């Protein structure tokens, strides 16, 4: 049995993580932390957990967390995670980090996109990126794994096989994503207030979204050549899900059959990626750890369409997938 702590237990990803771990036969949740006053019961924060988990939210020090847990899932904002994770690692506790703090390799790139200096810069570039379909061999023995962002997961799983096979140009790639409102987190804000976002679709952070360098870094690593993308995210009035459509220039005469075969061969042994013939929809993967992906060739452009649940494959499900690899459980356990 692996003792697990969740640091930052009030958000949507923490709730999804708890629900997955409750059906995991090898994980025991021993602590859930937050800055709530008065040690509220978890069910007062997440009513869907009534009768399922008898634990209170606590404000624990890193040393107290490490004393209880073998593994910590840090569900914290960027910046906050890097201030705590070194203490967990010093205490001998392994970590799966949900934040962006350890995804990027270059502290200067992090500072540019996140408008702050990194709190643990010497560790950047040494932390495995937790997308098992691309980097599984780096995860098993890692003390710290950087859980991927939701948009980078949907884009990278669609594009990586084509770039690695040399089927598409590494520059000029357009990544167009639609996401549900839960991707903005649980903290109230005007743009995700119901009357503002319901019955409306809006683009945001076009060319400035912080997942842009993450997408480019992952794809550059896989392709072995510098990859550049134009990333345009959109908010749509649904609770959860991401649909990503990419547009790229083929190298040589494009063949839809070859593109689909390349995707199918690449993911033939992967339990959570399904290459489909039809055009997938977010409902197809809602509540699951699956990514559905397909491709079309239209007017000398290669178009991919991929769908994930942003809270599962884009966050908590991926974290448990990484946890399973780290601790030797079957990768599909609880997923």
Residue pairs with C-beta under 8 A, 6 or more apart in sequence:
1 26
1 27
1 28
2 26
2 27
2 28
2 70
2 71
2 323
2 327
3 28
3 30
3 68
3 69
3 70
3 71
4 21
4 27
4 28
4 29
4 30
4 69
4 70
4 71
4 72
4 73
4 323
5 29
5 30
5 31
5 32
5 33
5 65
5 68
5 69
5 71
5 72
5 73
5 93
6 14
6 17
6 18
6 29
6 31
6 32
6 33
6 72
6 73
6 75
7 33
7 65
7 72
7 73
7 74
7 75
7 76
7 84
8 14
8 33
8 34
8 74
8 75
8 76
8 80
8 98
9 18
9 32
9 33
9 34
9 42
9 45
9 57
9 75
10 34
10 36
10 45
10 57
10 186
11 75
11 185
11 186
12 182
12 185
12 186
12 311
13 75
13 98
13 311
13 315
13 316
14 32
14 46
14 73
14 75
14 316
15 46
15 48
15 49
16 311
16 312
16 315
16 316
16 317
17 73
17 75
17 315
17 316
17 319
17 320
18 29
18 32
18 42
18 46
18 49
18 53
19 48
19 49
20 312
20 316
20 317
20 320
20 334
20 335
21 27
21 29
21 320
21 334
22 29
22 52
22 53
23 334
24 320
24 329
24 333
24 334
25 333
25 334
26 327
26 329
26 333
27 323
27 334
29 53
29 55
30 68
30 69
31 55
31 58
31 60
31 64
31 65
31 68
31 69
32 42
32 55
32 56
32 57
32 58
33 57
33 58
33 59
33 60
33 65
34 45
34 57
34 58
34 59
35 59
36 45
36 57
36 59
39 56
39 57
39 58
40 56
40 57
41 54
41 55
41 56
41 57
42 49
42 53
42 55
42 56
42 57
43 49
43 50
43 51
43 53
45 57
62 84
62 87
62 88
62 91
63 87
63 91
65 72
65 88
65 91
65 93
66 72
66 87
66 88
66 91
66 92
66 93
67 91
69 93
70 93
70 94
71 93
71 94
71 95
71 96
71 323
71 326
71 327
72 88
72 93
72 94
72 95
72 96
73 95
73 96
73 98
73 319
73 323
74 81
74 84
74 85
74 88
74 95
74 96
74 97
74 98
74 99
75 98
76 84
76 98
76 99
77 99
78 99
78 100
78 101
78 114
79 99
79 101
79 114
79 116
79 119
80 99
81 97
81 98
81 99
81 101
81 102
82 99
82 101
82 102
82 118
82 119
82 120
83 119
85 95
85 97
85 101
85 102
85 120
85 144
86 120
86 123
88 95
89 95
89 143
89 144
94 142
94 143
94 144
94 326
95 143
95 144
95 145
96 130
96 144
96 145
96 147
96 319
96 322
96 323
96 326
97 144
97 145
97 146
97 147
98 147
98 315
98 316
98 319
100 110
100 114
100 149
100 210
100 214
101 110
101 118
101 119
101 120
101 146
102 120
102 123
102 124
102 127
102 144
102 146
103 129
103 146
103 148
103 149
103 152
103 214
103 217
104 110
104 113
104 124
104 213
104 214
104 217
105 124
105 125
105 217
106 124
106 125
107 117
107 118
107 121
107 124
109 213
110 118
110 124
111 117
111 118
113 210
113 212
113 213
114 210
118 124
123 144
127 142
127 144
127 145
127 146
128 135
128 138
128 139
128 142
128 144
128 145
128 146
129 135
129 138
129 146
129 148
129 218
129 221
130 139
130 145
130 146
130 147
130 148
130 318
130 319
130 321
130 322
131 148
131 152
131 153
131 156
131 157
131 218
131 318
132 139
132 318
132 321
132 322
132 325
132 331
133 157
133 160
133 267
133 270
133 272
133 273
134 156
134 157
134 160
134 218
134 221
134 222
136 325
139 145
139 322
139 325
139 326
140 325
140 326
140 328
141 326
142 326
145 322
145 326
147 315
147 318
147 319
147 322
148 156
148 214
148 218
148 314
148 318
149 211
149 214
149 314
150 179
150 183
150 211
150 242
150 308
150 310
150 314
150 315
151 175
151 177
151 179
151 209
151 211
151 215
151 231
151 233
151 242
151 244
151 314
152 211
152 214
152 215
152 218
153 291
153 308
153 313
153 314
153 318
154 177
154 242
154 243
154 244
154 291
154 306
154 307
154 308
154 314
155 175
155 177
155 215
155 219
155 229
155 231
155 244
155 246
155 306
156 215
156 218
156 219
156 222
157 273
157 291
157 293
157 306
157 308
158 244
158 246
158 263
158 293
158 295
158 304
158 305
158 306
159 168
159 173
159 175
159 219
159 246
159 248
159 304
160 218
160 219
160 222
160 223
160 266
161 262
161 263
161 265
161 266
161 267
162 168
162 248
162 259
162 262
162 263
162 295
162 302
162 304
163 170
163 219
163 222
163 223
163 227
164 222
164 223
164 224
164 266
165 262
165 266
166 251
167 250
167 251
167 252
167 258
167 259
167 262
167 302
168 248
168 249
168 250
168 251
168 302
169 248
169 249
169 250
169 251
170 219
170 220
170 223
170 225
170 226
170 227
170 228
171 226
171 227
171 228
172 228
172 230
172 248
172 249
173 227
173 228
173 229
173 230
173 246
173 247
173 248
174 229
174 230
174 232
174 246
174 247
174 248
175 215
175 229
175 230
175 231
175 232
175 244
175 245
175 246
176 232
176 234
176 244
176 245
176 246
176 247
177 231
177 232
177 233
177 234
177 242
177 243
177 244
177 245
178 201
178 233
178 234
178 235
178 236
178 242
178 243
178 244
179 233
179 234
179 235
179 236
179 241
179 242
179 310
180 236
180 238
180 239
180 240
180 241
180 242
180 282
180 310
181 192
181 197
181 235
181 237
181 238
181 239
182 239
182 240
182 310
182 311
183 235
183 240
183 242
183 310
183 314
184 191
184 192
184 235
190 196
191 197
191 202
191 204
191 235
192 235
197 235
197 237
198 237
199 237
200 237
201 234
201 235
201 236
201 237
202 234
202 235
203 232
203 233
203 234
203 235
204 233
204 234
204 235
205 233
206 231
206 232
206 233
207 230
207 231
207 232
209 231
209 233
211 231
211 233
212 229
212 231
215 229
215 231
216 226
216 227
216 228
216 229
219 227
219 229
220 226
220 227
238 282
240 282
240 286
240 309
240 310
240 311
241 282
241 283
241 285
241 286
241 307
241 308
241 309
241 310
242 282
242 307
242 308
242 309
242 310
242 314
243 280
243 281
243 282
243 305
243 306
243 307
244 304
244 305
244 306
244 307
245 303
245 304
245 305
246 303
246 304
246 306
247 301
247 302
247 303
248 301
248 302
248 304
249 300
249 301
249 302
250 297
250 300
250 301
250 302
254 297
254 300
254 301
254 302
255 297
256 295
256 296
256 297
259 295
259 297
259 302
260 275
260 277
260 294
260 295
263 275
263 293
263 294
263 295
264 275
267 273
267 274
267 275
267 293
271 331
271 332
272 289
272 290
272 291
272 313
272 317
272 321
272 332
272 335
273 290
273 291
273 293
274 290
274 291
274 292
274 293
275 293
275 294
276 292
276 293
276 294
277 294
278 294
279 294
279 305
280 292
280 293
280 294
280 305
280 306
280 307
281 307
282 307
282 309
284 290
284 292
284 307
285 291
285 292
285 307
285 308
285 309
285 313
286 309
287 309
287 312
288 309
288 312
288 313
288 317
289 309
289 312
289 313
289 317
289 318
289 320
289 321
289 335
290 308
290 313
291 306
291 307
291 308
291 313
292 306
292 307
293 304
293 305
293 306
293 307
294 304
294 305
294 306
295 302
295 303
295 304
295 305
296 302
296 303
296 305
297 303
308 314
309 317
311 317
312 318
317 335
320 333
320 334
320 335
321 331
321 335
323 329
324 330
324 331
324 332
324 333
324 334
324 335
325 331
